[in-house]
Amino acid sequence: MDSQTDKAMRFRQLHRGPGVLILTNAWDVASARIFEEAGLPAIATTSAGIAYSLGYPDGQRISREEMIARIGRIARAVKVPVTADIEAGYGSTPEDAARTTRELVQAGAIGMNLEDASGDPERPLVELPLAVEKIKASRVAAAHLRVPMVVNARTDVYLLPGGDPQAQYAEALRRLIAYRDAGADCVFAPGLKDAETIGRLVKDVRCPLNVLAAPGTPAIPELERLGVARVSLGSGPMRATLGLLRRMAEELKTAGTYSALEGAVPYAEVNKILGA
């Protein structure tokens, strides 16, 4: 089996082509194994999906311990590299981010998303100097454990309500360049869907860019043409699964039929996948 360092190096190289790196985000072992069986070269986790599956809302309401435990179960269950969404690092200080990184490495992950959301409605983004220090602290913590953790640094500028597009772009670019210079391997601007702006950001950040795919986002061939290095789905797959469950419940309640079960993975196949 590849070492954790080998997986980290392979995962970093996937950001450099050929082609765009496609990451479907898992929330438990079963979803991770389904994605691995589909032939995807790496697995990402979704913090929201994991939180929802354990009964929490998103936004660092789940404990570090519960999140790391679930990530560890996923990492142990698959052979491909696993990169984990650890929100803002489960704490407000660089030391908190470093501790989370150490525990993440010990759980078997080789990459991490670190975001700049503060959780404070009055000041929704962490001050830039602090966000930079958290990235640096995470890099140092991983280096001490001799694992070249792949850091995907995220800004939530485009997830904030309203805002002038020019001002949003300027602030997103300012933050992403600072994160790149602090040691991030890839930068991430979820909420950005406009093809022209995505292409412009690819050129301006001058490092691998991650785009969050959702309805309305350019298709993967177009994102690849624009120079995007990495496409992920966030909590979308988990929420789509919840949508299926909602439709199933409505069908049972109203029509008393079972068409929503069509397309289910056969029982024996699931047993085989999880027993491999």
C-alpha positions in Angstrom: 0.0 0.0 0.0 1.3 3.5 -0.8 2.6 5.5 2.1 0.8 8.6 3.2 3.7 10.7 1.7 3.3 8.9 -1.6 -0.4 9.6 -1.6 0.2 13.3 -0.8 2.7 13.7 -3.6 0.4 11.9 -6.1 -2.5 14.1 -5.0 -0.4 17.2 -5.5 0.6 16.1 -9.0 -3.1 15.6 -9.9 -3.5 19.4 -9.6 -1.0 19.8 -12.5 -2.9 17.7 -15.1 -3.4 16.2 -17.5 -7.0 17.3 -17.3 -8.9 18.7 -14.4 -9.0 16.9 -11.1 -12.6 15.9 -10.3 -13.5 15.4 -6.6 -16.8 14.0 -5.5 -17.2 14.7 -1.8 -18.0 11.8 0.6 -19.7 11.9 4.0 -19.2 8.3 5.1 -17.4 5.1 4.2 -20.2 3.9 1.9 -20.2 7.1 -0.2 -16.4 7.1 -0.3 -16.3 3.5 -1.5 -18.9 4.2 -4.2 -16.8 7.1 -5.5 -13.6 5.0 -5.4 -15.3 2.1 -7.3 -16.3 4.6 -10.0 -12.6 5.1 -10.7 -12.0 8.6 -9.3 -8.4 9.1 -8.4 -9.0 10.8 -5.0 -11.7 11.4 -2.5 -12.7 14.6 -0.8 -14.8 14.9 2.3 -17.6 17.3 2.9 -17.8 19.0 6.3 -21.4 19.8 5.9 -22.3 16.3 4.7 -20.5 14.7 7.7 -22.1 17.1 10.1 -25.6 16.5 8.7 -25.1 12.7 8.9 -24.3 13.0 12.6 -27.1 15.4 13.3 -25.4 18.8 13.3 -25.9 21.9 11.1 -22.9 23.0 9.2 -20.6 25.8 10.4 -18.2 24.2 12.9 -21.0 23.0 15.2 -19.6 19.5 15.1 -16.6 18.8 17.4 -13.1 18.4 16.0 -13.0 14.9 17.5 -16.2 13.7 15.8 -15.1 15.2 12.4 -11.6 13.7 12.6 -13.0 10.3 13.6 -15.3 10.2 10.5 -12.5 11.4 8.2 -10.2 8.6 9.7 -12.8 6.0 9.0 -13.1 7.1 5.4 -9.3 7.3 4.9 -8.8 3.8 6.3 -11.6 2.4 4.0 -10.2 3.5 0.6 -6.8 3.1 -1.2 -6.9 6.5 -3.0 -5.8 9.8 -1.4 -8.3 11.5 0.9 -8.4 15.3 1.3 -10.6 16.6 4.1 -12.7 19.6 4.6 -11.9 21.0 8.1 -13.9 24.2 7.8 -11.9 27.0 9.6 -9.7 24.6 11.5 -12.0 24.1 14.5 -10.8 27.1 16.5 -10.0 30.7 16.1 -6.2 30.6 16.4 -3.3 29.4 14.4 -2.6 26.9 17.2 -6.1 25.4 16.7 -5.5 25.0 13.0 -2.1 23.3 13.7 -3.7 20.9 16.2 -6.4 20.0 13.7 -3.8 19.5 11.0 -1.8 17.1 13.2 -4.8 15.1 14.0 -5.9 15.0 10.4 -2.5 13.7 9.3 -2.7 11.0 12.1 -6.1 10.1 10.8 -4.6 9.3 7.4 -5.6 12.3 5.2 -3.2 13.9 2.8 -5.0 17.1 2.0 -7.2 19.7 3.6 -9.6 22.6 2.9 -9.1 25.5 5.2 -11.6 28.4 4.9 -11.8 32.0 6.0 -15.4 32.1 7.3 -15.6 33.4 10.8 -19.1 32.3 11.8 -19.7 35.9 13.0 -22.6 37.5 11.0 -21.1 41.0 11.7 -17.7 40.1 10.4 -18.2 37.0 8.3 -14.6 36.7 7.1 -11.6 36.1 9.3 -9.1 39.0 9.2 -6.6 38.4 6.4 -3.5 38.3 8.6 -5.0 35.7 10.9 -6.2 33.6 7.9 -2.6 33.7 6.6 -1.2 32.6 9.9 -3.5 29.7 10.2 -2.4 28.4 6.8 1.3 28.8 7.8 0.6 27.0 11.1 -1.0 24.1 9.2 1.9 23.8 6.9 4.4 23.7 9.7 2.4 21.1 11.7 2.2 18.8 8.7 5.9 19.2 7.9 6.8 18.2 11.5 5.0 14.9 10.8 6.8 14.6 7.4 3.6 14.5 5.4 3.5 17.1 2.5 -0.2 18.0 3.2 -1.9 19.5 0.2 -3.6 22.7 1.4 -6.6 24.1 -0.5 -7.2 27.6 0.9 -10.7 28.8 0.6 -12.2 32.3 0.7 -16.0 32.7 1.2 -16.1 36.1 -0.5 -18.5 34.9 -3.2 -20.8 33.2 -0.6 -21.6 36.5 1.1 -25.0 38.1 0.2 -25.0 41.0 -2.2 -21.9 42.9 -2.9 -20.4 44.7 -5.9 -18.9 42.3 -8.4 -15.8 44.4 -8.9 -15.2 44.7 -5.2 -15.9 41.0 -4.6 -13.4 40.1 -7.2 -10.7 42.4 -5.8 -11.2 41.1 -2.3 -11.3 37.4 -3.4 -8.1 37.9 -5.4 -6.3 39.8 -2.6 -7.1 36.9 -0.2 -6.3 34.1 -2.6 -2.9 35.5 -3.5 -2.1 36.0 0.2 -3.1 32.3 0.8 -1.0 31.2 -2.1 2.0 33.1 -0.8 1.4 31.6 2.7 1.9 28.1 1.3 -1.4 27.0 -0.1 -1.1 24.5 -3.0 -4.5 25.3 -4.4 -7.0 28.1 -3.8 -10.8 27.9 -3.7 -13.6 30.4 -4.4 -16.9 28.6 -3.9 -19.9 30.5 -5.2 -18.2 31.7 -8.3 -20.1 30.5 -11.5 -19.4 33.1 -14.2 -17.1 31.6 -16.8 -15.4 34.9 -17.7 -14.7 35.7 -14.1 -13.4 32.1 -13.5 -11.0 32.4 -16.4 -9.8 35.8 -15.2 -9.2 34.4 -11.7 -7.2 31.5 -13.1 -4.8 33.9 -14.8 -4.6 36.3 -11.9 -3.9 33.8 -9.0 -1.2 32.0 -10.9 -1.7 28.7 -9.0 -4.2 25.8 -9.2 -7.8 27.0 -8.7 -10.6 24.9 -7.3 -14.2 25.6 -8.5 -17.3 24.3 -6.6 -19.6 22.7 -9.2 -23.4 23.2 -8.8 -26.3 23.7 -11.2 -25.4 26.7 -13.3 -21.7 26.2 -13.1 -20.0 25.7 -16.5 -19.5 22.1 -17.5 -16.2 20.4 -16.7 -14.9 20.6 -20.3 -15.5 24.3 -20.2 -13.8 24.7 -16.8 -10.9 22.7 -18.1 -10.7 25.0 -21.1 -10.6 28.0 -18.7 -7.6 26.5 -16.9 -9.4 25.3 -13.7 -7.3 22.7 -12.0 -9.8 21.1 -9.6 -13.6 20.8 -9.5 -15.4 19.6 -6.4 -19.0 19.1 -5.4 -19.1 20.0 -1.7 -22.2 18.9 0.1 -24.1 18.6 -3.2 -24.0 14.8 -3.4 -25.1 14.4 0.2 -27.9 16.9 -0.2 -29.0 15.3 -3.5 -29.2 12.0 -1.6 -31.5 13.7 0.9 -33.5 15.0 -2.0 -34.0 11.4 -3.2 -35.1 10.4 0.3 -37.6 13.2 0.5 -39.1 12.2 -2.9 -39.2 8.6 -1.8 -41.1 9.6 1.4 -43.6 11.7 -0.6 -44.2 8.9 -3.1 -44.8 6.4 -0.4 -47.1 8.8 1.5 -49.1 9.9 -1.6 -49.0 7.3 -4.3 -48.0 4.3 -2.2 -45.5 3.3 -5.0 -41.8 2.7 -5.0 -40.3 4.1 -8.2 -37.9 6.2 -6.3 -36.1 3.0 -5.4 -35.2 2.4 -9.1 -31.5 2.7 -9.7 -30.6 1.6 -6.1 -27.2 -0.2 -5.9 -28.0 -3.9 -5.4 -27.7 -5.3 -1.9 -25.1 -7.9 -2.9 -23.0 -5.2 -4.7 -22.9 -2.9 -1.7 -21.9 -5.9 0.5 -19.1 -6.7 -1.9 -17.9 -3.1 -2.2 -17.7 -2.7 1.6 -16.2 -6.1 2.1 -13.4 -5.6 -0.3 
